[in-house]
Amino acid sequence: MKTFFQQLLKDKNGCYSLRELAIALLLIALFTSWIAKQFFQHEVPEFMFYAFASLIGAGCFGYSLEKKTTSETN
């Protein structure tokens, strides 16, 4: 289980990335706000929910554009 979470925080080059950490934190915030609304009737501002979802989408889109770096040795 530990290796699964470690792999989630790595980019395409296998290095830890703050973008993946930010996306993971935003996903936790998104799920927490959804659970608070659905089960505990706490009002979550709608713009915050959409902002979290937009930031997650932007992070995933940036990941899809990222190219894996290759090192060429002569």
mmCIF file of the N, C-alpha and C atoms, coordinates in Angstrom:
data_MODEL
# 
_entry.id   MODEL 
# 
loop_
_atom_site.group_PDB 
_atom_site.id 
_atom_site.type_symbol 
_atom_site.label_atom_id 
_atom_site.label_alt_id 
_atom_site.label_comp_id 
_atom_site.label_asym_id 
_atom_site.label_entity_id 
_atom_site.label_seq_id 
_atom_site.pdbx_PDB_ins_code 
_atom_site.Cartn_x 
_atom_site.Cartn_y 
_atom_site.Cartn_z 
_atom_site.occupancy 
_atom_site.B_iso_or_equiv 
_atom_site.pdbx_formal_charge 
_atom_site.auth_seq_id 
_atom_site.auth_comp_id 
_atom_site.auth_asym_id 
_atom_site.auth_atom_id 
_atom_site.pdbx_PDB_model_num 
ATOM 1   N N  . MET A 1 1  ? 0.825   -1.186 0.000   1.00 0.00 ? 1  MET A N  1 
ATOM 2   C CA . MET A 1 1  ? 0.000   0.000  0.000   1.00 0.00 ? 1  MET A CA 1 
ATOM 3   C C  . MET A 1 1  ? 0.877   1.260  0.000   1.00 0.00 ? 1  MET A C  1 
ATOM 4   N N  . LYS A 1 2  ? 1.987   1.179  0.730   1.00 0.00 ? 2  LYS A N  1 
ATOM 5   C CA . LYS A 1 2  ? 2.888   2.321  0.799   1.00 0.00 ? 2  LYS A CA 1 
ATOM 6   C C  . LYS A 1 2  ? 3.492   2.619  -0.574  1.00 0.00 ? 2  LYS A C  1 
ATOM 7   N N  . THR A 1 3  ? 3.879   1.578  -1.300  1.00 0.00 ? 3  THR A N  1 
ATOM 8   C CA . THR A 1 3  ? 4.472   1.798  -2.618  1.00 0.00 ? 3  THR A CA 1 
ATOM 9   C C  . THR A 1 3  ? 3.444   2.355  -3.601  1.00 0.00 ? 3  THR A C  1 
ATOM 10  N N  . PHE A 1 4  ? 2.177   1.994  -3.432  1.00 0.00 ? 4  PHE A N  1 
ATOM 11  C CA . PHE A 1 4  ? 1.124   2.534  -4.294  1.00 0.00 ? 4  PHE A CA 1 
ATOM 12  C C  . PHE A 1 4  ? 1.041   4.048  -4.147  1.00 0.00 ? 4  PHE A C  1 
ATOM 13  N N  . PHE A 1 5  ? 1.024   4.532  -2.910  1.00 0.00 ? 5  PHE A N  1 
ATOM 14  C CA . PHE A 1 5  ? 0.940   5.975  -2.685  1.00 0.00 ? 5  PHE A CA 1 
ATOM 15  C C  . PHE A 1 5  ? 2.222   6.683  -3.104  1.00 0.00 ? 5  PHE A C  1 
ATOM 16  N N  . GLN A 1 6  ? 3.352   6.026  -2.964  1.00 0.00 ? 6  GLN A N  1 
ATOM 17  C CA . GLN A 1 6  ? 4.601   6.626  -3.414  1.00 0.00 ? 6  GLN A CA 1 
ATOM 18  C C  . GLN A 1 6  ? 4.613   6.768  -4.938  1.00 0.00 ? 6  GLN A C  1 
ATOM 19  N N  . GLN A 1 7  ? 4.073   5.785  -5.642  1.00 0.00 ? 7  GLN A N  1 
ATOM 20  C CA . GLN A 1 7  ? 4.031   5.858  -7.096  1.00 0.00 ? 7  GLN A CA 1 
ATOM 21  C C  . GLN A 1 7  ? 3.055   6.920  -7.580  1.00 0.00 ? 7  GLN A C  1 
ATOM 22  N N  . LEU A 1 8  ? 2.004   7.188  -6.815  1.00 0.00 ? 8  LEU A N  1 
ATOM 23  C CA . LEU A 1 8  ? 1.054   8.230  -7.201  1.00 0.00 ? 8  LEU A CA 1 
ATOM 24  C C  . LEU A 1 8  ? 1.692   9.615  -7.204  1.00 0.00 ? 8  LEU A C  1 
ATOM 25  N N  . LEU A 1 9  ? 2.698   9.806  -6.373  1.00 0.00 ? 9  LEU A N  1 
ATOM 26  C CA . LEU A 1 9  ? 3.322   11.126 -6.238  1.00 0.00 ? 9  LEU A CA 1 
ATOM 27  C C  . LEU A 1 9  ? 4.511   11.320 -7.161  1.00 0.00 ? 9  LEU A C  1 
ATOM 28  N N  . LYS A 1 10 ? 4.760   10.375 -8.059  1.00 0.00 ? 10 LYS A N  1 
ATOM 29  C CA . LYS A 1 10 ? 5.887   10.484 -8.982  1.00 0.00 ? 10 LYS A CA 1 
ATOM 30  C C  . LYS A 1 10 ? 5.408   10.906 -10.361 1.00 0.00 ? 10 LYS A C  1 
ATOM 31  N N  . ASP A 1 11 ? 6.272   11.658 -11.066 1.00 0.00 ? 11 ASP A N  1 
ATOM 32  C CA . ASP A 1 11 ? 5.935   12.083 -12.419 1.00 0.00 ? 11 ASP A CA 1 
ATOM 33  C C  . ASP A 1 11 ? 6.389   11.026 -13.417 1.00 0.00 ? 11 ASP A C  1 
ATOM 34  N N  . LYS A 1 12 ? 6.363   11.364 -14.705 1.00 0.00 ? 12 LYS A N  1 
ATOM 35  C CA . LYS A 1 12 ? 6.695   10.385 -15.745 1.00 0.00 ? 12 LYS A CA 1 
ATOM 36  C C  . LYS A 1 12 ? 8.153   9.963  -15.719 1.00 0.00 ? 12 LYS A C  1 
ATOM 37  N N  . ASN A 1 13 ? 9.001   10.790 -15.110 1.00 0.00 ? 13 ASN A N  1 
ATOM 38  C CA . ASN A 1 13 ? 10.418  10.451 -15.022 1.00 0.00 ? 13 ASN A CA 1 
ATOM 39  C C  . ASN A 1 13 ? 10.745  9.652  -13.769 1.00 0.00 ? 13 ASN A C  1 
ATOM 40  N N  . GLY A 1 14 ? 9.752   9.417  -12.928 1.00 0.00 ? 14 GLY A N  1 
ATOM 41  C CA . GLY A 1 14 ? 9.972   8.663  -11.715 1.00 0.00 ? 14 GLY A CA 1 
ATOM 42  C C  . GLY A 1 14 ? 10.435  9.501  -10.544 1.00 0.00 ? 14 GLY A C  1 
ATOM 43  N N  . CYS A 1 15 ? 10.395  10.821 -10.682 1.00 0.00 ? 15 CYS A N  1 
ATOM 44  C CA . CYS A 1 15 ? 10.803  11.725 -9.609  1.00 0.00 ? 15 CYS A CA 1 
ATOM 45  C C  . CYS A 1 15 ? 9.562   12.254 -8.900  1.00 0.00 ? 15 CYS A C  1 
ATOM 46  N N  . TYR A 1 16 ? 9.711   12.554 -7.617  1.00 0.00 ? 16 TYR A N  1 
ATOM 47  C CA . TYR A 1 16 ? 8.594   13.135 -6.887  1.00 0.00 ? 16 TYR A CA 1 
ATOM 48  C C  . TYR A 1 16 ? 8.327   14.538 -7.407  1.00 0.00 ? 16 TYR A C  1 
ATOM 49  N N  . SER A 1 17 ? 7.058   14.895 -7.514  1.00 0.00 ? 17 SER A N  1 
ATOM 50  C CA . SER A 1 17 ? 6.679   16.174 -8.094  1.00 0.00 ? 17 SER A CA 1 
ATOM 51  C C  . SER A 1 17 ? 5.655   16.862 -7.212  1.00 0.00 ? 17 SER A C  1 
ATOM 52  N N  . LEU A 1 18 ? 5.797   18.171 -7.081  1.00 0.00 ? 18 LEU A N  1 
ATOM 53  C CA . LEU A 1 18 ? 4.833   18.944 -6.305  1.00 0.00 ? 18 LEU A CA 1 
ATOM 54  C C  . LEU A 1 18 ? 3.482   19.016 -6.998  1.00 0.00 ? 18 LEU A C  1 
ATOM 55  N N  . ARG A 1 19 ? 3.462   18.894 -8.321  1.00 0.00 ? 19 ARG A N  1 
ATOM 56  C CA . ARG A 1 19 ? 2.189   18.922 -9.031  1.00 0.00 ? 19 ARG A CA 1 
ATOM 57  C C  . ARG A 1 19 ? 1.324   17.733 -8.632  1.00 0.00 ? 19 ARG A C  1 
ATOM 58  N N  . GLU A 1 20 ? 1.928   16.557 -8.561  1.00 0.00 ? 20 GLU A N  1 
ATOM 59  C CA . GLU A 1 20 ? 1.166   15.384 -8.155  1.00 0.00 ? 20 GLU A CA 1 
ATOM 60  C C  . GLU A 1 20 ? 0.699   15.502 -6.712  1.00 0.00 ? 20 GLU A C  1 
ATOM 61  N N  . LEU A 1 21 ? 1.525   16.070 -5.844  1.00 0.00 ? 21 LEU A N  1 
ATOM 62  C CA . LEU A 1 21 ? 1.135   16.283 -4.456  1.00 0.00 ? 21 LEU A CA 1 
ATOM 63  C C  . LEU A 1 21 ? -0.028  17.273 -4.376  1.00 0.00 ? 21 LEU A C  1 
ATOM 64  N N  . ALA A 1 22 ? 0.047   18.355 -5.163  1.00 0.00 ? 22 ALA A N  1 
ATOM 65  C CA . ALA A 1 22 ? -1.036  19.340 -5.165  1.00 0.00 ? 22 ALA A CA 1 
ATOM 66  C C  . ALA A 1 22 ? -2.337  18.721 -5.672  1.00 0.00 ? 22 ALA A C  1 
ATOM 67  N N  . ILE A 1 23 ? -2.269  17.909 -6.710  1.00 0.00 ? 23 ILE A N  1 
ATOM 68  C CA . ILE A 1 23 ? -3.470  17.257 -7.233  1.00 0.00 ? 23 ILE A CA 1 
ATOM 69  C C  . ILE A 1 23 ? -4.049  16.303 -6.191  1.00 0.00 ? 23 ILE A C  1 
ATOM 70  N N  . ALA A 1 24 ? -3.182  15.569 -5.495  1.00 0.00 ? 24 ALA A N  1 
ATOM 71  C CA . ALA A 1 24 ? -3.661  14.651 -4.459  1.00 0.00 ? 24 ALA A CA 1 
ATOM 72  C C  . ALA A 1 24 ? -4.358  15.411 -3.330  1.00 0.00 ? 24 ALA A C  1 
ATOM 73  N N  . LEU A 1 25 ? -3.779  16.530 -2.906  1.00 0.00 ? 25 LEU A N  1 
ATOM 74  C CA . LEU A 1 25 ? -4.404  17.331 -1.855  1.00 0.00 ? 25 LEU A CA 1 
ATOM 75  C C  . LEU A 1 25 ? -5.732  17.932 -2.310  1.00 0.00 ? 25 LEU A C  1 
ATOM 76  N N  . LEU A 1 26 ? -5.794  18.366 -3.564  1.00 0.00 ? 26 LEU A N  1 
ATOM 77  C CA . LEU A 1 26 ? -7.044  18.910 -4.092  1.00 0.00 ? 26 LEU A CA 1 
ATOM 78  C C  . LEU A 1 26 ? -8.110  17.821 -4.212  1.00 0.00 ? 26 LEU A C  1 
ATOM 79  N N  . LEU A 1 27 ? -7.714  16.605 -4.561  1.00 0.00 ? 27 LEU A N  1 
ATOM 80  C CA . LEU A 1 27 ? -8.671  15.497 -4.599  1.00 0.00 ? 27 LEU A CA 1 
ATOM 81  C C  . LEU A 1 27 ? -9.226  15.201 -3.211  1.00 0.00 ? 27 LEU A C  1 
ATOM 82  N N  . ILE A 1 28 ? -8.357  15.237 -2.212  1.00 0.00 ? 28 ILE A N  1 
ATOM 83  C CA . ILE A 1 28 ? -8.814  15.018 -0.837  1.00 0.00 ? 28 ILE A CA 1 
ATOM 84  C C  . ILE A 1 28 ? -9.787  16.118 -0.425  1.00 0.00 ? 28 ILE A C  1 
ATOM 85  N N  . ALA A 1 29 ? -9.467  17.369 -0.770  1.00 0.00 ? 29 ALA A N  1 
ATOM 86  C CA . ALA A 1 29 ? -10.358 18.480 -0.440  1.00 0.00 ? 29 ALA A CA 1 
ATOM 87  C C  . ALA A 1 29 ? -11.688 18.358 -1.174  1.00 0.00 ? 29 ALA A C  1 
ATOM 88  N N  . LEU A 1 30 ? -11.652 17.925 -2.425  1.00 0.00 ? 30 LEU A N  1 
ATOM 89  C CA . LEU A 1 30 ? -12.872 17.756 -3.208  1.00 0.00 ? 30 LEU A CA 1 
ATOM 90  C C  . LEU A 1 30 ? -13.761 16.671 -2.618  1.00 0.00 ? 30 LEU A C  1 
ATOM 91  N N  . PHE A 1 31 ? -13.178 15.523 -2.292  1.00 0.00 ? 31 PHE A N  1 
ATOM 92  C CA . PHE A 1 31 ? -13.959 14.438 -1.695  1.00 0.00 ? 31 PHE A CA 1 
ATOM 93  C C  . PHE A 1 31 ? -14.482 14.820 -0.313  1.00 0.00 ? 31 PHE A C  1 
ATOM 94  N N  . THR A 1 32 ? -13.670 15.539 0.457   1.00 0.00 ? 32 THR A N  1 
ATOM 95  C CA . THR A 1 32 ? -14.107 15.967 1.778   1.00 0.00 ? 32 THR A CA 1 
ATOM 96  C C  . THR A 1 32 ? -15.295 16.917 1.678   1.00 0.00 ? 32 THR A C  1 
ATOM 97  N N  . SER A 1 33 ? -15.241 17.851 0.743   1.00 0.00 ? 33 SER A N  1 
ATOM 98  C CA . SER A 1 33 ? -16.358 18.785 0.588   1.00 0.00 ? 33 SER A CA 1 
ATOM 99  C C  . SER A 1 33 ? -17.612 18.072 0.082   1.00 0.00 ? 33 SER A C  1 
ATOM 100 N N  . TRP A 1 34 ? -17.442 17.082 -0.785  1.00 0.00 ? 34 TRP A N  1 
ATOM 101 C CA . TRP A 1 34 ? -18.590 16.323 -1.276  1.00 0.00 ? 34 TRP A CA 1 
ATOM 102 C C  . TRP A 1 34 ? -19.220 15.500 -0.150  1.00 0.00 ? 34 TRP A C  1 
ATOM 103 N N  . ILE A 1 35 ? -18.391 14.854 0.653   1.00 0.00 ? 35 ILE A N  1 
ATOM 104 C CA . ILE A 1 35 ? -18.894 14.067 1.782   1.00 0.00 ? 35 ILE A CA 1 
ATOM 105 C C  . ILE A 1 35 ? -19.590 14.966 2.794   1.00 0.00 ? 35 ILE A C  1 
ATOM 106 N N  . ALA A 1 36 ? -19.019 16.145 3.052   1.00 0.00 ? 36 ALA A N  1 
ATOM 107 C CA . ALA A 1 36 ? -19.644 17.083 3.994   1.00 0.00 ? 36 ALA A CA 1 
ATOM 108 C C  . ALA A 1 36 ? -21.018 17.510 3.507   1.00 0.00 ? 36 ALA A C  1 
ATOM 109 N N  . LYS A 1 37 ? -21.164 17.725 2.220   1.00 0.00 ? 37 LYS A N  1 
ATOM 110 C CA . LYS A 1 37 ? -22.449 18.138 1.658   1.00 0.00 ? 37 LYS A CA 1 
ATOM 111 C C  . LYS A 1 37 ? -23.458 16.987 1.664   1.00 0.00 ? 37 LYS A C  1 
ATOM 112 N N  . GLN A 1 38 ? -23.026 15.801 1.242   1.00 0.00 ? 38 GLN A N  1 
ATOM 113 C CA . GLN A 1 38 ? -23.941 14.683 1.084   1.00 0.00 ? 38 GLN A CA 1 
ATOM 114 C C  . GLN A 1 38 ? -24.417 14.081 2.402   1.00 0.00 ? 38 GLN A C  1 
ATOM 115 N N  . PHE A 1 39 ? -23.511 13.946 3.337   1.00 0.00 ? 39 PHE A N  1 
ATOM 116 C CA . PHE A 1 39 ? -23.836 13.182 4.535   1.00 0.00 ? 39 PHE A CA 1 
ATOM 117 C C  . PHE A 1 39 ? -24.003 14.013 5.805   1.00 0.00 ? 39 PHE A C  1 
ATOM 118 N N  . PHE A 1 40 ? -23.395 15.193 5.849   1.00 0.00 ? 40 PHE A N  1 
ATOM 119 C CA . PHE A 1 40 ? -23.448 15.991 7.071   1.00 0.00 ? 40 PHE A CA 1 
ATOM 120 C C  . PHE A 1 40 ? -24.178 17.323 6.881   1.00 0.00 ? 40 PHE A C  1 
ATOM 121 N N  . GLN A 1 41 ? -24.719 17.568 5.701   1.00 0.00 ? 41 GLN A N  1 
ATOM 122 C CA . GLN A 1 41 ? -25.486 18.762 5.360   1.00 0.00 ? 41 GLN A CA 1 
ATOM 123 C C  . GLN A 1 41 ? -24.739 20.063 5.669   1.00 0.00 ? 41 GLN A C  1 
ATOM 124 N N  . HIS A 1 42 ? -23.414 20.046 5.510   1.00 0.00 ? 42 HIS A N  1 
ATOM 125 C CA . HIS A 1 42 ? -22.623 21.266 5.638   1.00 0.00 ? 42 HIS A CA 1 
ATOM 126 C C  . HIS A 1 42 ? -22.573 21.930 4.276   1.00 0.00 ? 42 HIS A C  1 
ATOM 127 N N  . GLU A 1 43 ? -22.878 23.188 4.255   1.00 0.00 ? 43 GLU A N  1 
ATOM 128 C CA . GLU A 1 43 ? -22.847 23.920 2.992   1.00 0.00 ? 43 GLU A CA 1 
ATOM 129 C C  . GLU A 1 43 ? -21.404 24.225 2.596   1.00 0.00 ? 43 GLU A C  1 
ATOM 130 N N  . VAL A 1 44 ? -21.045 23.800 1.417   1.00 0.00 ? 44 VAL A N  1 
ATOM 131 C CA . VAL A 1 44 ? -19.742 24.109 0.850   1.00 0.00 ? 44 VAL A CA 1 
ATOM 132 C C  . VAL A 1 44 ? -19.997 25.079 -0.291  1.00 0.00 ? 44 VAL A C  1 
ATOM 133 N N  . PRO A 1 45 ? -19.303 26.232 -0.295  1.00 0.00 ? 45 PRO A N  1 
ATOM 134 C CA . PRO A 1 45 ? -19.529 27.171 -1.397  1.00 0.00 ? 45 PRO A CA 1 
ATOM 135 C C  . PRO A 1 45 ? -19.314 26.494 -2.747  1.00 0.00 ? 45 PRO A C  1 
ATOM 136 N N  . GLU A 1 46 ? -20.255 26.727 -3.621  1.00 0.00 ? 46 GLU A N  1 
ATOM 137 C CA . GLU A 1 46 ? -20.237 26.062 -4.917  1.00 0.00 ? 46 GLU A CA 1 
ATOM 138 C C  . GLU A 1 46 ? -18.999 26.428 -5.728  1.00 0.00 ? 46 GLU A C  1 
ATOM 139 N N  . PHE A 1 47 ? -18.558 27.677 -5.611  1.00 0.00 ? 47 PHE A N  1 
ATOM 140 C CA . PHE A 1 47 ? -17.391 28.096 -6.386  1.00 0.00 ? 47 PHE A CA 1 
ATOM 141 C C  . PHE A 1 47 ? -16.124 27.365 -5.923  1.00 0.00 ? 47 PHE A C  1 
ATOM 142 N N  . MET A 1 48 ? -16.054 26.997 -4.636  1.00 0.00 ? 48 MET A N  1 
ATOM 143 C CA . MET A 1 48 ? -14.891 26.250 -4.149  1.00 0.00 ? 48 MET A CA 1 
ATOM 144 C C  . MET A 1 48 ? -14.864 24.854 -4.757  1.00 0.00 ? 48 MET A C  1 
ATOM 145 N N  . PHE A 1 49 ? -16.036 24.229 -4.839  1.00 0.00 ? 49 PHE A N  1 
ATOM 146 C CA . PHE A 1 49 ? -16.124 22.896 -5.428  1.00 0.00 ? 49 PHE A CA 1 
ATOM 147 C C  . PHE A 1 49 ? -15.664 22.931 -6.880  1.00 0.00 ? 49 PHE A C  1 
ATOM 148 N N  . TYR A 1 50 ? -16.138 23.904 -7.646  1.00 0.00 ? 50 TYR A N  1 
ATOM 149 C CA . TYR A 1 50 ? -15.748 24.022 -9.049  1.00 0.00 ? 50 TYR A CA 1 
ATOM 150 C C  . TYR A 1 50 ? -14.280 24.408 -9.198  1.00 0.00 ? 50 TYR A C  1 
ATOM 151 N N  . ALA A 1 51 ? -13.775 25.225 -8.269  1.00 0.00 ? 51 ALA A N  1 
ATOM 152 C CA . ALA A 1 51 ? -12.362 25.611 -8.324  1.00 0.00 ? 51 ALA A CA 1 
ATOM 153 C C  . ALA A 1 51 ? -11.466 24.397 -8.100  1.00 0.00 ? 51 ALA A C  1 
ATOM 154 N N  . PHE A 1 52 ? -11.807 23.555 -7.120  1.00 0.00 ? 52 PHE A N  1 
ATOM 155 C CA . PHE A 1 52 ? -11.019 22.351 -6.877  1.00 0.00 ? 52 PHE A CA 1 
ATOM 156 C C  . PHE A 1 52 ? -11.050 21.438 -8.095  1.00 0.00 ? 52 PHE A C  1 
ATOM 157 N N  . ALA A 1 53 ? -12.236 21.246 -8.650  1.00 0.00 ? 53 ALA A N  1 
ATOM 158 C CA . ALA A 1 53 ? -12.365 20.374 -9.821  1.00 0.00 ? 53 ALA A CA 1 
ATOM 159 C C  . ALA A 1 53 ? -11.582 20.934 -11.011 1.00 0.00 ? 53 ALA A C  1 
ATOM 160 N N  . SER A 1 54 ? -11.598 22.241 -11.197 1.00 0.00 ? 54 SER A N  1 
ATOM 161 C CA . SER A 1 54 ? -10.860 22.862 -12.304 1.00 0.00 ? 54 SER A CA 1 
ATOM 162 C C  . SER A 1 54 ? -9.359  22.724 -12.121 1.00 0.00 ? 54 SER A C  1 
ATOM 163 N N  . LEU A 1 55 ? -8.880  22.894 -10.902 1.00 0.00 ? 55 LEU A N  1 
ATOM 164 C CA . LEU A 1 55 ? -7.448  22.752 -10.648 1.00 0.00 ? 55 LEU A CA 1 
ATOM 165 C C  . LEU A 1 55 ? -6.983  21.312 -10.849 1.00 0.00 ? 55 LEU A C  1 
ATOM 166 N N  . ILE A 1 56 ? -7.806  20.360 -10.464 1.00 0.00 ? 56 ILE A N  1 
ATOM 167 C CA . ILE A 1 56 ? -7.469  18.952 -10.693 1.00 0.00 ? 56 ILE A CA 1 
ATOM 168 C C  . ILE A 1 56 ? -7.411  18.674 -12.190 1.00 0.00 ? 56 ILE A C  1 
ATOM 169 N N  . GLY A 1 57 ? -8.394  19.181 -12.937 1.00 0.00 ? 57 GLY A N  1 
ATOM 170 C CA . GLY A 1 57 ? -8.399  19.012 -14.391 1.00 0.00 ? 57 GLY A CA 1 
ATOM 171 C C  . GLY A 1 57 ? -7.192  19.654 -15.043 1.00 0.00 ? 57 GLY A C  1 
ATOM 172 N N  . ALA A 1 58 ? -6.807  20.838 -14.579 1.00 0.00 ? 58 ALA A N  1 
ATOM 173 C CA . ALA A 1 58 ? -5.634  21.512 -15.142 1.00 0.00 ? 58 ALA A CA 1 
ATOM 174 C C  . ALA A 1 58 ? -4.364  20.722 -14.859 1.00 0.00 ? 58 ALA A C  1 
ATOM 175 N N  . GLY A 1 59 ? -4.261  20.161 -13.663 1.00 0.00 ? 59 GLY A N  1 
ATOM 176 C CA . GLY A 1 59 ? -3.087  19.354 -13.334 1.00 0.00 ? 59 GLY A CA 1 
ATOM 177 C C  . GLY A 1 59 ? -3.002  18.099 -14.173 1.00 0.00 ? 59 GLY A C  1 
ATOM 178 N N  . CYS A 1 60 ? -4.124  17.448 -14.389 1.00 0.00 ? 60 CYS A N  1 
ATOM 179 C CA . CYS A 1 60 ? -4.147  16.239 -15.218 1.00 0.00 ? 60 CYS A CA 1 
ATOM 180 C C  . CYS A 1 60 ? -3.855  16.569 -16.674 1.00 0.00 ? 60 CYS A C  1 
ATOM 181 N N  . PHE A 1 61 ? -4.344  17.704 -17.141 1.00 0.00 ? 61 PHE A N  1 
ATOM 182 C CA . PHE A 1 61 ? -4.070  18.122 -18.518 1.00 0.00 ? 61 PHE A CA 1 
ATOM 183 C C  . PHE A 1 61 ? -2.589  18.423 -18.692 1.00 0.00 ? 61 PHE A C  1 
ATOM 184 N N  . GLY A 1 62 ? -1.986  19.090 -17.700 1.00 0.00 ? 62 GLY A N  1 
ATOM 185 C CA . GLY A 1 62 ? -0.556  19.367 -17.767 1.00 0.00 ? 62 GLY A CA 1 
ATOM 186 C C  . GLY A 1 62 ? 0.267   18.094 -17.760 1.00 0.00 ? 62 GLY A C  1 
ATOM 187 N N  . TYR A 1 63 ? -0.185  17.093 -17.017 1.00 0.00 ? 63 TYR A N  1 
ATOM 188 C CA . TYR A 1 63 ? 0.516   15.806 -16.974 1.00 0.00 ? 63 TYR A CA 1 
ATOM 189 C C  . TYR A 1 63 ? 0.443   15.121 -18.333 1.00 0.00 ? 63 TYR A C  1 
ATOM 190 N N  . SER A 1 64 ? -0.680  15.268 -19.032 1.00 0.00 ? 64 SER A N  1 
ATOM 191 C CA . SER A 1 64 ? -0.807  14.612 -20.337 1.00 0.00 ? 64 SER A CA 1 
ATOM 192 C C  . SER A 1 64 ? 0.079   15.285 -21.384 1.00 0.00 ? 64 SER A C  1 
ATOM 193 N N  . LEU A 1 65 ? 0.390   16.566 -21.202 1.00 0.00 ? 65 LEU A N  1 
ATOM 194 C CA . LEU A 1 65 ? 1.261   17.263 -22.148 1.00 0.00 ? 65 LEU A CA 1 
ATOM 195 C C  . LEU A 1 65 ? 2.739   17.026 -21.860 1.00 0.00 ? 65 LEU A C  1 
ATOM 196 N N  . GLU A 1 66 ? 3.041   16.614 -20.655 1.00 0.00 ? 66 GLU A N  1 
ATOM 197 C CA . GLU A 1 66 ? 4.428   16.421 -20.252 1.00 0.00 ? 66 GLU A CA 1 
ATOM 198 C C  . GLU A 1 66 ? 5.047   15.256 -21.015 1.00 0.00 ? 66 GLU A C  1 
ATOM 199 N N  . LYS A 1 67 ? 6.260   15.465 -21.468 1.00 0.00 ? 67 LYS A N  1 
ATOM 200 C CA . LYS A 1 67 ? 6.972   14.397 -22.174 1.00 0.00 ? 67 LYS A CA 1 
ATOM 201 C C  . LYS A 1 67 ? 8.013   13.797 -21.239 1.00 0.00 ? 67 LYS A C  1 
ATOM 202 N N  . LYS A 1 68 ? 8.214   12.527 -21.382 1.00 0.00 ? 68 LYS A N  1 
ATOM 203 C CA . LYS A 1 68 ? 9.238   11.860 -20.599 1.00 0.00 ? 68 LYS A CA 1 
ATOM 204 C C  . LYS A 1 68 ? 10.590  12.237 -21.153 1.00 0.00 ? 68 LYS A C  1 
ATOM 205 N N  . THR A 1 69 ? 11.497  12.666 -20.274 1.00 0.00 ? 69 THR A N  1 
ATOM 206 C CA . THR A 1 69 ? 12.818  13.070 -20.737 1.00 0.00 ? 69 THR A CA 1 
ATOM 207 C C  . THR A 1 69 ? 13.682  11.834 -20.970 1.00 0.00 ? 69 THR A C  1 
ATOM 208 N N  . THR A 1 70 ? 14.435  11.922 -22.008 1.00 0.00 ? 70 THR A N  1 
ATOM 209 C CA . THR A 1 70 ? 15.365  10.834 -22.315 1.00 0.00 ? 70 THR A CA 1 
ATOM 210 C C  . THR A 1 70 ? 16.773  11.405 -22.283 1.00 0.00 ? 70 THR A C  1 
ATOM 211 N N  . SER A 1 71 ? 17.669  10.648 -21.756 1.00 0.00 ? 71 SER A N  1 
ATOM 212 C CA . SER A 1 71 ? 19.069  11.101 -21.714 1.00 0.00 ? 71 SER A CA 1 
ATOM 213 C C  . SER A 1 71 ? 19.839  10.361 -22.798 1.00 0.00 ? 71 SER A C  1 
ATOM 214 N N  . GLU A 1 72 ? 20.504  11.138 -23.605 1.00 0.00 ? 72 GLU A N  1 
ATOM 215 C CA . GLU A 1 72 ? 21.307  10.565 -24.679 1.00 0.00 ? 72 GLU A CA 1 
ATOM 216 C C  . GLU A 1 72 ? 22.773  10.648 -24.287 1.00 0.00 ? 72 GLU A C  1 
ATOM 217 N N  . THR A 1 73 ? 23.439  9.532  -24.299 1.00 0.00 ? 73 THR A N  1 
ATOM 218 C CA . THR A 1 73 ? 24.868  9.512  -23.980 1.00 0.00 ? 73 THR A CA 1 
ATOM 219 C C  . THR A 1 73 ? 25.652  9.298  -25.268 1.00 0.00 ? 73 THR A C  1 
ATOM 220 N N  . ASN A 1 74 ? 26.723  10.038 -25.395 1.00 0.00 ? 74 ASN A N  1 
ATOM 221 C CA . ASN A 1 74 ? 27.573  9.915  -26.600 1.00 0.00 ? 74 ASN A CA 1 
ATOM 222 C C  . ASN A 1 74 ? 28.736  9.015  -26.326 1.00 0.00 ? 74 ASN A C  1 
# 
